Amino acid sequence: MTIAQGMKRLGLPLAAILGVVLAAFAGMSLLLDRDALRKAVETQIRAVTGLDLVVNGNIDVTVFPQSHVTFHNVGLKGGGAIDPALTVDVLTANLRLLPLLMQKFQIADLEMLRPRIRIVREADGRSNWTPFIETLTRTVKPGVASPLSFSEIRIQDGVLTYRDDANQQSEMAEDIDLSLAWPSISKSFAATGQFDWRGERVDGSISIADFIASLSGEQTGLKARIAAPPLKLAFDGTVANRSSLVMEGTMTADSSSLRNALRWFGQEPPGSGGFGRFALKARANLVGPSIALTNVNVEIDGNVAEGVMTYSNTGRQTLQATLAAGTLDLTPYVSTVRLLASGARDWNRQLFDLNALSSTDLDMRLSAAKVTVGGSKLGRTALGANLRGGALALSVGEAQMFGGVAKGSFSIARVDAGADVKAQFQLIDVDLQSSASELFGINKLSGHGTLNVALEAAGSSPFGLAQSLEGTALLTGHDGAISGFNVEALLKRLERRPLSGGGSFRNGQTPFNTLKMAVRFHDGIATAEDVQVEGPSTRLTLTGTASVPTRDYDLKGVASLVSASGKAPSFELPFVVQGPWDDPLIFPDPVSLIRRSPASAPLLDAVKDRTTREAVRSVLERLTGQKSTPEAAAQPPASAAPKSN
């Protein structure tokens, strides 16, 4: 007998046995007590979850080739609850085949199609899922026969809604696809899957080393991963929940744009610059709503710092941090703050956006060996920032800048639709050329000096602040120069020839030994209270005003030649400063020059006499054929006025 013939003879009995088995399964599916099966499944689900199964649709039972019972339009709710905590369009319980043959109904796993999960956290901390947790805590214990016959729950196309009545918050996650591994055959618990939250697809996973211990609030291992386009977050450590949630371990976060990540979490970052590439690694300790980070290594926009941080959310979010950095570039955060209109001398009139000041409280201490702010380079710097109740206060403990030291404070508070700004700072022995140019746009001053400023203003734009500026400023300088004119050369020339003109008045520079400028601000107008410039051979004094909103001068002064012996000035000349801050016109007083001219002074004195003035007027009328007023005859000739640039 050949092998083929043997197989043929053996196949016939096998086929007959298989037919009998199939017939038995078919008969068993017809004879199966569906009510008993439904009750058995309901009992197991209630034993595991502590929730009642409410079936509002059909029940389908299949024994072969797959054994499962399918419930349509079902809900799970706790005792006394009006609304179910979970509703499912289709709930499928896959059954174990061998126990089924002995009329025992054991669930192998559960499948939920389009479940709608509702979580409500009440003001006392309990939720509508508390019965589920309490039941698992009672029944799933070492040495106790577990009602968990199934090891997996699969969720497809689910929706989760969360409402926190205590904090008045609500969230929703949609298109949930998850796989939950229950500890029926081991003590661990794991969940992996994806869901949509706030418009982003999130991949997540969580693993609990000892699920039974976690239900009792005991400490156990925890690993969690969340990955979404705005942010990646991971935690590896332990978790406990005796009186409150406690987590301790290593936390890492990574984002290509911290600005987008903050917006994803519902926080609007300040300004429109910076908050790009972000990475963080720290030792985390979470207790309740507060998390403390130690051994922090944080990177943002290329700046790397180390230190400690604390974040809490007890009705209002609060961030505290103490960080140290080697080099710090603050340019991205201030580059969008424009006090002046682009390409113009006028102040920027764009309204302030201070909404970001109201969302979070901040208390930060930051130190760095080197700091860059735009084109400014600072040495060792200690900064402090405090944001509370919509008011931001910045303090500089000490900063090496402009060749000297800077100290001070700056505060800005949101008031109605505008801002209330206060600034107090001191620049000690700084380079006047770089500091005046970068801080005030004035590039005609050099030397070293000390500046004390106390200012305050209120407005909805930089122009509004300039209009309401109040305060004082005191500058004392030494060993420098004022560029744009040479007072000594000009005075000596005009002393010899008063009417020689001022063609070179805006050339050269005027050196000084000491400089003092005391200015008071009121409603945007700066009044020169005491301005003195003492040079090797000249002395300057100034009075008048400067308009901060229009950025121009209206000053009068006196320039004097000082003799080496210290006697009275040999020559004094009044002068006028008018025009924009960055390029003012400086010219001598014309009447003073006429008086000093040997040729024109007698004429000026003569026209003061009435008889002489009438004679001059008569001559002018005959020459021009027009009547002239007595006032015109009394004016000095136009040609006598000096030229000015």
Buried (B, 14 or more C-beta within 10 A) or exposed (E): EEEEEEEEEEEEEEEEEEEEEEEEBEEBBEEBEEEEBBEBBBEBBBBBBBBBBBBEEEBEBBBBEEBBBBBBBBBBBBEEBEEBBBBBBBBBBBBBBEBBEEEEBBBBBBBBBBBBBBBBBEEEEEBBBBBBBBBBBEBBEEEEEBBBBBBBBBBBEBBBBBBBEEEEEEEEBEEBBBBBBBBBEEBBBBBBBBBBBBEEEBEBBBBBBBBBBBBBBEBBBBBBBBBBBBBBBBBBBEBBBEEEEBBBBEBBBBBBBBBBBBBBEEEEBBBEBBBBBBBBBBBBBBBEBBBBBEEBBBBBBEBBBBBBBBBBBEEEBBBBBBBBBEEBBBBBBEBEEEEBBEEEBEBBEEBBEBEBBEBBBBBBBBBBBBBBBEEBEBBEBBBBBBBBEBBBBBBBBBBBBBBBBBBBBBBBBBBEEBBBBBBBBBBBEBBBBBBBBBBBBBBBBBBBBBBBBBBBBBBBBBBBBBBBBBBBBBBBBBBBBBBBBBBBBBBBBBBEEBBBBBEEBBEBBBBBEBBBBBBBBEEBBBEBEEBBBBBEBBBBBBEBBBBBBBBBBBBBBBBBBBEEEEEEBEBBBBBBBBBEBBEBBBBBBBEBBBBBBEEBBEBBEEBEEEEBBEBBBEEBEEEEEEEBEEEEBBEBEEEBBBEBE
